[in-house]
Amino acid sequence: MNSDPDSSKIERLEQKQALREKCPRTIQAAWKPCSKSQNTIKLILFALTLAAASAQSQNTPGFNNKTLEKIMTPDTVETRIGKLSFPNGFPTEETARKVFDEMDYQRAVQAYLWAYPAVSFESIRMATNRDLGADLNDMVIADNFADTKGLWLTANDTTIYALANVDLGKSGPVVVEIPPGAIVGILDDFWQRSIADVGLPGPDGAKGGKFLLLPPGYKGDTPQTGYHVLQGTMNNYNAMVRGIVVNDDKDAAVQNVRRVKVYPLSESSNPKPNKFISMSGKVMDTTPPKGMAFWERLSAFINNNPVQTRDLFYMGMLKPLGIEKGKEFKPDPRQRAILEEAARMGDAMGRVMLFEGPERFGQPEPFPGAQWHWVFQVNPFQQTDAYGQIDERLHYTYGAIYTTPALGVMKAGPGGNYVQAFKDKDGNRLDGGKSYRLHVPANAPAEAFWSLTLYDTATRSMIQNPSNDSARSSLDKLKTNADGSVDLYFGPAGSAPAGLEANYIETVTNKGFYPMFRFYSPKTGLFDGTWKLPDVELMK
């Protein structure tokens, strides 16, 4: 049976109305949140549009956002070398020139400081060849002690020195043969890094021994017995020994040193006698040169030795300055001007580091409260676990030569330790035109002997006085006090106290000087505070 269409339509409308009346809150609850959400979305979109427009109006010109000025390149920069210009971020031609010149100058200064120990040893090699005719493996000997006529960094005239320059690249493996007896010796590479002690502090002690130096990368046959085998990392080495005078017998010390042998391993079955050349009384200068000569010697050294891994950055710094391994050193006018100025500044830095370095390092002092400093602020390997000792190395090698575990030992036994002072008791610099006294208490802690040497501040070599004598030691016939102590005197000509001439060292007017006190085979009293060396006192 068919229903009436109109009545069906009416029925459906009535059902919807009933449903609305029944659930009005449900429908409204469903509708109102939807309507509210739509309005919220519209508001958010409007706010974002405003924010974007506002942000765009605050952008740094040329950027899509606000960029902090501190990370932007300014158009001009004021520096110690003048104003530098960077229009649109690019350096001008003048700015580029200034910056590269300054960069190369700074690097040259640092390279000078880094290279000092190597140039110092290269200078010794050249000077002994030029002034004495000493070739490789020849022994240069101070058979009548070193004296003030030769310029050697802090040499002294109380021991019998002998040294030989070795080039493993030319000779191949080299043997250094040490005889038995009272000899103290050192084997250093040209960076003045120790590879071995020989003689008393060495592995065989007073028995002597044979030491075999192998060239870098050596692949040849090596004797299995009879030698202390040392693997070299460089071609250039310096072997230095000192004959200790025992019982005032200098001649015996000289003869023992003359038994030292240096020869190529290839001649070991029948080595030729070494040539010994005296340096005593000879006028010569082994100190590092100033100016372009410094860089010329550095270039020669670099070209004769493998580059150490630790030094690759320095080689990169030297390359724009015309110093490059395997290439001849031919600096252009720009490079020459930079290198000459850098050498002047580097030398000034070395001088400041020598005389003021101990305050900078802050290491323990030998006699707290006094002006004395340990000479060996650098260790024989020139590095710690945390850093390379570039400042400590410069402090030492600007004023001295050779490092070894046997020097700077902080315990009693063979070897030696030294102290030096750059001021008197009142904190004033030492002046060769004034008179001073140094009181050395009794029982100085040195098993072998002690010595006191005065050095010229300009050359860091023994002061050159008319008497040609700049040192006194416990081996000399000094006048002692009743308690066993000794008073030493320094001053210009004619200032020696009456009756104490044996204890007096003549200084030079208008020259600065500084004393170095050496303890050979130090005793415990040097380290435990039971013995103290007083300051140098101005005599008034």
DRENDREN-837369 format. One record per residue (C-alpha): x, y, z; residue number from 1. Coordinates in Angstrom, 3 decimals. Layout:
BEGIN
x, y, z, num
X, Y, Z, NUM
...
***
This chain:
BEGIN
x, y, z, num
0.000, 0.000, 0.000, 1
1.488, 3.300, -1.132, 2
1.853, 6.129, 1.391, 3
1.053, 9.750, 0.755, 4
4.275, 11.613, -0.277, 5
3.302, 14.814, 1.479, 6
2.483, 13.017, 4.667, 7
5.911, 11.266, 4.564, 8
7.687, 14.601, 4.141, 9
5.769, 16.072, 7.046, 10
6.623, 13.070, 9.163, 11
10.344, 13.417, 8.527, 12
10.281, 17.112, 9.441, 13
8.482, 16.322, 12.663, 14
11.138, 13.713, 13.531, 15
13.967, 16.219, 13.013, 16
12.191, 18.779, 15.125, 17
11.656, 16.274, 17.875, 18
15.304, 15.359, 17.751, 19
16.319, 19.017, 18.044, 20
14.042, 19.498, 21.013, 21
15.348, 16.352, 22.586, 22
19.114, 17.073, 22.136, 23
19.518, 20.833, 21.700, 24
22.620, 21.003, 23.914, 25
24.380, 18.168, 22.122, 26
24.014, 19.840, 18.731, 27
25.048, 23.233, 20.052, 28
28.050, 21.721, 21.825, 29
29.105, 20.121, 18.573, 30
28.660, 23.305, 16.555, 31
30.060, 25.953, 18.876, 32
33.576, 24.424, 19.291, 33
33.833, 24.060, 15.560, 34
32.838, 27.656, 15.049, 35
35.298, 28.799, 17.765, 36
38.164, 26.787, 16.243, 37
37.619, 28.334, 12.867, 38
37.761, 31.802, 14.365, 39
40.927, 30.919, 16.286, 40
42.634, 29.675, 13.143, 41
41.745, 32.874, 11.354, 42
43.207, 34.922, 14.201, 43
46.441, 32.888, 14.235, 44
46.879, 33.267, 10.514, 45
46.329, 36.988, 10.785, 46
48.886, 37.274, 13.617, 47
51.449, 35.295, 11.656, 48
50.967, 37.532, 8.675, 49
51.549, 40.609, 10.832, 50
54.605, 38.999, 12.450, 51
56.104, 38.090, 9.112, 52
55.593, 41.589, 7.829, 53
57.111, 43.032, 10.995, 54
60.113, 40.647, 10.873, 55
60.705, 41.432, 7.236, 56
60.791, 45.116, 8.049, 57
63.537, 44.403, 10.741, 58
65.855, 42.167, 8.626, 59
69.495, 43.205, 8.252, 60
69.858, 44.652, 4.746, 61
70.992, 41.930, 2.358, 62
69.887, 39.109, 4.702, 63
66.648, 37.195, 5.175, 64
66.729, 37.715, 8.915, 65
68.241, 39.801, 11.645, 66
72.050, 39.195, 11.668, 67
74.130, 40.208, 14.673, 68
76.657, 42.904, 13.933, 69
79.347, 41.098, 15.919, 70
79.521, 38.304, 13.326, 71
79.523, 40.629, 10.334, 72
82.655, 41.915, 8.591, 73
82.945, 45.656, 9.209, 74
83.944, 47.933, 6.366, 75
87.022, 49.092, 8.319, 76
89.109, 47.610, 11.158, 77
91.578, 49.594, 13.272, 78
94.706, 47.546, 14.100, 79
98.325, 47.973, 15.244, 80
99.357, 48.146, 11.574, 81
96.780, 50.816, 10.721, 82
93.302, 50.831, 9.234, 83
92.224, 47.797, 7.209, 84
89.423, 48.207, 4.654, 85
86.865, 45.599, 3.556, 86
84.307, 47.265, 1.221, 87
81.444, 44.840, 0.624, 88
83.423, 42.318, 2.661, 89
86.413, 42.168, 0.308, 90
89.920, 43.349, 1.323, 91
91.372, 46.184, -0.694, 92
94.691, 45.610, -2.404, 93
96.457, 47.721, 0.210, 94
94.774, 45.827, 3.061, 95
95.769, 42.459, 1.591, 96
99.374, 43.613, 1.305, 97
99.446, 44.901, 4.886, 98
97.903, 41.738, 6.297, 99
100.222, 39.355, 4.445, 100
103.261, 41.414, 5.438, 101
102.167, 41.370, 9.067, 102
101.320, 37.660, 8.932, 103
104.726, 36.803, 7.491, 104
106.485, 39.076, 9.989, 105
104.741, 37.468, 12.971, 106
105.504, 34.012, 11.646, 107
109.133, 34.936, 10.996, 108
109.546, 36.103, 14.595, 109
108.107, 32.863, 15.939, 110
110.242, 30.843, 13.523, 111
113.320, 32.687, 14.816, 112
112.528, 31.664, 18.396, 113
111.791, 28.084, 17.317, 114
114.998, 27.804, 15.275, 115
117.412, 29.263, 17.841, 116
118.866, 26.014, 19.267, 117
119.451, 24.548, 15.793, 118
121.089, 27.711, 14.443, 119
123.241, 27.819, 17.589, 120
124.628, 24.313, 16.961, 121
125.008, 25.024, 13.240, 122
127.026, 28.110, 14.244, 123
129.338, 25.947, 16.363, 124
129.850, 23.576, 13.421, 125
130.620, 26.447, 11.052, 126
132.863, 28.348, 13.476, 127
135.005, 25.364, 14.440, 128
135.481, 24.605, 10.754, 129
136.116, 28.232, 9.741, 130
138.293, 29.318, 12.656, 131
139.998, 26.045, 13.619, 132
139.844, 23.911, 10.482, 133
137.874, 21.173, 12.269, 134
136.057, 18.792, 9.944, 135
133.353, 16.260, 10.732, 136
134.367, 13.791, 13.490, 137
137.442, 15.898, 14.380, 138
137.769, 16.648, 18.091, 139
138.003, 20.285, 19.204, 140
139.620, 20.303, 22.655, 141
140.103, 22.945, 25.354, 142
143.353, 21.291, 26.450, 143
144.342, 24.351, 28.449, 144
140.764, 25.141, 29.424, 145
138.374, 27.417, 27.576, 146
139.143, 31.099, 27.983, 147
137.542, 34.459, 27.391, 148
139.026, 34.955, 23.892, 149
136.506, 32.572, 22.356, 150
132.801, 33.361, 22.344, 151
130.898, 30.266, 23.476, 152
127.498, 30.477, 25.141, 153
128.229, 30.064, 28.878, 154
131.346, 27.961, 28.480, 155
133.584, 27.930, 31.570, 156
137.297, 27.663, 32.244, 157
137.220, 25.005, 34.960, 158
136.832, 21.791, 32.922, 159
138.556, 20.199, 29.922, 160
136.057, 20.367, 27.054, 161
136.171, 18.404, 23.796, 162
133.542, 18.167, 21.078, 163
132.962, 16.727, 17.626, 164
130.372, 17.460, 14.951, 165
128.794, 14.436, 13.304, 166
126.823, 14.167, 10.048, 167
125.160, 10.766, 9.707, 168
123.962, 11.668, 6.219, 169
127.570, 11.883, 5.043, 170
129.340, 9.309, 7.247, 171
126.619, 6.733, 7.742, 172
126.476, 5.142, 11.228, 173
129.030, 6.702, 13.588, 174
130.691, 5.267, 16.697, 175
131.475, 7.439, 19.725, 176
133.923, 5.555, 21.925, 177
134.344, 6.733, 25.531, 178
137.365, 5.541, 27.547, 179
137.158, 4.588, 31.231, 180
137.697, 7.311, 33.801, 181
136.363, 10.664, 34.974, 182
134.569, 11.806, 31.827, 183
131.102, 13.313, 31.609, 184
129.618, 13.470, 28.124, 185
126.590, 14.364, 26.033, 186
125.190, 13.307, 22.661, 187
122.715, 15.921, 21.377, 188
120.995, 16.415, 18.046, 189
121.097, 19.884, 16.513, 190
117.824, 20.776, 18.242, 191
119.914, 20.267, 21.395, 192
117.798, 17.313, 22.420, 193
119.617, 14.597, 24.291, 194
119.888, 11.152, 22.739, 195
122.257, 9.757, 25.403, 196
124.569, 10.535, 28.310, 197
128.058, 9.061, 28.096, 198
130.818, 8.607, 30.640, 199
130.062, 8.804, 34.346, 200
126.305, 9.508, 33.994, 201
125.961, 7.083, 31.072, 202
124.956, 3.397, 31.086, 203
128.539, 2.165, 31.642, 204
129.575, 4.821, 34.163, 205
133.313, 5.084, 34.720, 206
133.899, 2.029, 32.501, 207
133.294, 4.092, 29.344, 208
131.606, 2.330, 26.421, 209
130.826, 2.447, 22.700, 210
127.798, 4.308, 21.382, 211
126.539, 3.690, 17.849, 212
124.516, 6.482, 16.190, 213
122.303, 5.243, 13.337, 214
121.050, 7.616, 10.622, 215
117.311, 8.305, 10.249, 216
115.569, 5.412, 8.501, 217
118.690, 3.234, 8.576, 218
118.079, -0.262, 7.147, 219
121.626, -1.631, 7.061, 220
123.328, -4.184, 9.265, 221
123.747, -3.332, 12.940, 222
126.186, -5.017, 15.337, 223
124.330, -7.143, 17.865, 224
126.826, -6.777, 20.709, 225
129.428, -4.350, 21.988, 226
127.510, -1.114, 21.373, 227
124.800, 1.024, 22.871, 228
122.739, 1.465, 19.699, 229
121.021, 4.836, 19.304, 230
118.502, 5.449, 16.522, 231
119.000, 8.970, 15.218, 232
116.195, 11.176, 13.951, 233
118.522, 13.722, 12.307, 234
121.789, 13.778, 10.379, 235
123.523, 16.450, 12.486, 236
124.675, 15.540, 16.003, 237
127.168, 17.038, 18.428, 238
129.209, 14.894, 20.812, 239
130.688, 16.785, 23.771, 240
132.721, 15.451, 26.685, 241
134.326, 17.029, 29.724, 242
137.409, 15.671, 31.429, 243
137.045, 16.110, 35.166, 244
140.249, 17.255, 36.847, 245
140.981, 14.882, 39.750, 246
143.588, 15.635, 42.447, 247
144.548, 18.844, 40.610, 248
145.956, 16.760, 37.740, 249
144.865, 18.665, 34.642, 250
147.243, 16.796, 32.334, 251
145.700, 13.453, 33.265, 252
142.246, 14.812, 32.442, 253
143.504, 16.055, 29.064, 254
145.122, 12.716, 28.227, 255
141.964, 10.839, 29.108, 256
139.849, 13.076, 26.876, 257
142.314, 12.489, 24.045, 258
141.384, 8.804, 24.206, 259
137.833, 9.597, 23.060, 260
137.225, 8.317, 19.515, 261
134.656, 9.293, 16.894, 262
134.643, 7.329, 13.624, 263
132.304, 5.812, 11.006, 264
131.104, 2.274, 11.739, 265
132.521, 1.279, 8.357, 266
136.025, 1.896, 9.794, 267
135.421, 0.114, 13.106, 268
137.866, -2.712, 12.371, 269
140.727, -0.213, 12.103, 270
139.590, 3.339, 12.931, 271
141.907, 6.178, 11.986, 272
143.253, 8.234, 14.910, 273
141.112, 11.262, 15.592, 274
142.461, 14.698, 14.843, 275
142.491, 16.875, 17.984, 276
142.502, 20.665, 17.501, 277
143.015, 23.020, 20.440, 278
140.507, 25.803, 21.028, 279
142.369, 27.220, 24.049, 280
143.517, 30.791, 23.505, 281
141.857, 30.990, 20.078, 282
139.785, 33.995, 19.018, 283
136.525, 32.678, 17.605, 284
132.787, 33.280, 17.687, 285
130.411, 30.311, 17.890, 286
127.312, 32.315, 18.855, 287
124.256, 32.551, 16.560, 288
124.589, 35.469, 14.114, 289
122.230, 38.383, 13.682, 290
120.365, 39.510, 10.561, 291
120.201, 37.515, 7.335, 292
123.090, 35.246, 8.358, 293
120.740, 33.667, 10.918, 294
118.259, 32.672, 8.195, 295
121.004, 31.482, 5.868, 296
122.238, 29.079, 8.531, 297
118.706, 27.937, 9.270, 298
118.134, 27.176, 5.582, 299
121.376, 25.164, 5.416, 300
120.374, 23.196, 8.508, 301
116.887, 22.450, 7.132, 302
118.271, 21.245, 3.816, 303
120.615, 18.811, 5.566, 304
118.120, 17.174, 7.930, 305
114.747, 15.410, 7.837, 306
111.848, 17.588, 8.890, 307
110.459, 16.508, 12.260, 308
106.703, 15.908, 12.397, 309
106.386, 18.421, 15.235, 310
107.909, 21.110, 12.985, 311
105.673, 20.864, 9.904, 312
103.650, 23.953, 10.830, 313
106.851, 25.971, 11.215, 314
107.973, 24.800, 7.791, 315
104.649, 26.067, 6.450, 316
105.275, 29.416, 8.123, 317
108.735, 29.688, 6.543, 318
107.665, 28.761, 3.011, 319
106.249, 32.214, 2.065, 320
109.500, 33.689, 3.394, 321
111.680, 31.779, 0.949, 322
112.934, 29.035, 3.283, 323
111.829, 25.658, 1.975, 324
113.430, 22.237, 2.223, 325
115.228, 21.210, -0.932, 326
115.377, 24.750, -2.307, 327
118.087, 27.378, -2.361, 328
117.438, 30.360, -0.116, 329
117.059, 33.406, -2.377, 330
114.846, 35.955, -0.575, 331
113.354, 38.774, -2.603, 332
113.497, 42.373, -1.271, 333
110.134, 42.010, 0.515, 334
111.121, 38.744, 2.207, 335
114.538, 40.121, 3.118, 336
113.066, 43.212, 4.807, 337
110.630, 41.081, 6.834, 338
113.310, 38.569, 7.863, 339
115.769, 41.260, 8.934, 340
113.174, 42.971, 11.134, 341
112.010, 39.626, 12.533, 342
115.588, 38.713, 13.453, 343
115.924, 41.967, 15.424, 344
112.673, 41.353, 17.273, 345
113.438, 37.666, 17.802, 346
116.796, 38.484, 19.345, 347
115.136, 41.030, 21.648, 348
112.588, 38.398, 22.700, 349
115.345, 35.891, 23.361, 350
117.188, 38.391, 25.539, 351
114.037, 39.187, 27.541, 352
113.246, 35.483, 27.887, 353
116.716, 34.760, 29.253, 354
116.696, 37.478, 31.900, 355
112.979, 37.549, 32.778, 356
111.807, 34.051, 31.818, 357
112.004, 32.515, 35.298, 358
109.390, 34.978, 36.584, 359
107.177, 34.009, 33.629, 360
107.526, 30.260, 34.192, 361
106.789, 30.333, 37.915, 362
108.779, 27.181, 38.607, 363
110.194, 26.412, 42.072, 364
113.395, 28.295, 42.874, 365
116.566, 26.743, 44.343, 366
116.756, 29.060, 47.356, 367
113.315, 30.596, 48.060, 368
113.481, 34.328, 48.705, 369
116.826, 34.732, 46.924, 370
117.614, 36.039, 43.425, 371
119.047, 32.723, 42.190, 372
117.233, 30.685, 39.518, 373
117.750, 27.166, 38.236, 374
119.567, 27.291, 34.905, 375
117.763, 24.231, 33.546, 376
114.131, 25.316, 33.301, 377
113.758, 23.072, 30.227, 378
113.983, 19.277, 30.325, 379
116.318, 17.335, 27.959, 380
113.425, 16.410, 25.653, 381
112.002, 19.940, 25.581, 382
108.422, 18.881, 26.161, 383
105.985, 17.725, 28.799, 384
102.918, 15.534, 28.395, 385
100.845, 18.690, 27.910, 386
102.972, 21.073, 25.794, 387
106.255, 21.718, 24.016, 388
108.594, 23.887, 26.119, 389
109.227, 26.560, 23.496, 390
109.656, 29.395, 26.040, 391
111.759, 27.336, 28.449, 392
113.872, 26.085, 25.540, 393
114.483, 29.643, 24.330, 394
115.335, 30.789, 27.865, 395
118.013, 28.111, 28.060, 396
119.411, 27.996, 24.512, 397
119.626, 31.785, 24.142, 398
122.136, 31.728, 26.972, 399
123.658, 28.242, 26.902, 400
124.309, 25.092, 24.859, 401
123.654, 21.347, 25.325, 402
120.916, 19.607, 27.288, 403
121.154, 16.201, 28.896, 404
119.435, 14.217, 31.655, 405
122.716, 14.478, 33.608, 406
122.466, 18.278, 33.763, 407
119.685, 19.745, 35.821, 408
119.342, 16.583, 37.904, 409
117.210, 17.213, 40.961, 410
118.854, 14.569, 43.111, 411
122.271, 13.726, 44.477, 412
124.627, 11.824, 42.214, 413
126.665, 12.066, 39.002, 414
126.032, 14.970, 36.682, 415
125.477, 18.564, 37.635, 416
123.047, 21.335, 38.401, 417
123.523, 25.082, 38.032, 418
121.983, 28.303, 39.313, 419
122.280, 31.840, 37.935, 420
121.300, 35.311, 39.121, 421
120.482, 38.460, 37.161, 422
120.100, 40.836, 40.134, 423
121.888, 41.571, 43.381, 424
120.391, 41.201, 46.851, 425
118.588, 44.553, 46.547, 426
116.998, 43.633, 43.226, 427
119.310, 45.786, 41.101, 428
121.037, 44.698, 37.894, 429
124.696, 43.740, 38.174, 430
127.044, 46.459, 36.907, 431
130.686, 45.826, 35.961, 432
131.639, 49.235, 37.321, 433
130.586, 48.340, 40.875, 434
132.043, 45.990, 43.490, 435
130.211, 42.947, 44.865, 436
130.700, 40.098, 47.325, 437
129.303, 36.559, 47.218, 438
129.497, 34.534, 50.424, 439
129.726, 30.782, 49.754, 440
128.823, 28.903, 52.946, 441
130.954, 25.979, 54.065, 442
130.284, 22.464, 52.817, 443
128.897, 23.445, 49.436, 444
126.815, 20.473, 48.191, 445
129.097, 19.336, 45.346, 446
130.840, 15.985, 45.543, 447
133.284, 16.741, 42.704, 448
133.683, 20.523, 42.941, 449
131.833, 23.826, 42.536, 450
132.609, 26.786, 40.284, 451
131.472, 30.387, 39.828, 452
131.711, 32.019, 36.381, 453
130.797, 35.563, 35.322, 454
129.139, 36.092, 31.929, 455
128.783, 39.146, 29.708, 456
125.106, 40.049, 29.229, 457
125.752, 41.052, 25.602, 458
127.445, 37.841, 24.440, 459
126.338, 35.363, 27.146, 460
129.989, 34.284, 27.055, 461
132.695, 34.661, 29.687, 462
133.449, 38.296, 30.465, 463
136.572, 39.461, 28.608, 464
138.791, 41.039, 31.236, 465
142.539, 41.828, 31.124, 466
143.370, 38.764, 33.230, 467
141.569, 36.476, 30.719, 468
139.948, 34.721, 33.682, 469
136.274, 34.941, 34.555, 470
135.849, 32.108, 37.061, 471
136.785, 30.727, 40.457, 472
136.219, 27.222, 41.781, 473
136.750, 25.023, 44.791, 474
139.683, 23.512, 42.862, 475
141.502, 26.862, 43.060, 476
143.685, 27.894, 45.983, 477
141.134, 30.216, 47.540, 478
141.433, 31.937, 50.877, 479
138.817, 30.447, 53.180, 480
137.240, 31.751, 56.355, 481
137.665, 30.061, 59.738, 482
134.360, 28.205, 59.363, 483
135.289, 26.851, 55.932, 484
133.179, 29.327, 53.991, 485
134.549, 31.400, 51.115, 486
133.957, 35.022, 50.113, 487
134.248, 35.784, 46.398, 488
134.612, 39.335, 45.082, 489
133.728, 40.915, 41.726, 490
134.544, 44.455, 40.671, 491
136.441, 46.749, 38.291, 492
140.231, 46.889, 38.088, 493
141.883, 47.762, 41.392, 494
138.936, 46.844, 43.598, 495
140.199, 43.505, 44.941, 496
140.285, 43.535, 48.766, 497
143.823, 43.418, 50.115, 498
144.979, 39.876, 50.717, 499
141.983, 38.377, 48.883, 500
143.190, 38.710, 45.295, 501
142.886, 34.931, 44.811, 502
139.132, 35.210, 45.494, 503
138.636, 38.130, 43.105, 504
137.302, 38.311, 39.493, 505
137.823, 41.544, 37.582, 506
134.710, 42.932, 35.859, 507
134.492, 45.426, 33.000, 508
133.209, 48.961, 33.548, 509
130.085, 49.945, 31.578, 510
129.215, 46.289, 30.999, 511
126.495, 44.183, 32.568, 512
127.321, 40.700, 33.843, 513
125.674, 37.780, 35.612, 514
127.054, 34.912, 37.716, 515
126.446, 31.189, 37.217, 516
127.208, 28.811, 40.081, 517
127.788, 25.171, 39.125, 518
127.509, 22.118, 41.383, 519
129.281, 19.066, 39.903, 520
127.932, 15.769, 41.270, 521
125.502, 17.615, 43.548, 522
124.725, 16.460, 47.057, 523
121.389, 16.269, 48.852, 524
121.889, 19.627, 50.572, 525
121.288, 21.433, 47.269, 526
117.732, 20.107, 47.118, 527
116.476, 19.632, 50.671, 528
116.918, 23.229, 51.865, 529
119.746, 22.507, 54.308, 530
122.254, 24.581, 52.300, 531
121.516, 27.973, 50.780, 532
123.610, 30.233, 48.554, 533
123.124, 33.872, 49.629, 534
122.558, 36.672, 47.127, 535
125.318, 38.716, 45.551, 536
125.727, 41.848, 47.688, 537
126.802, 45.309, 46.568, 538
129.817, 46.489, 48.556, 539
129.325, 50.030, 49.794, 540
***
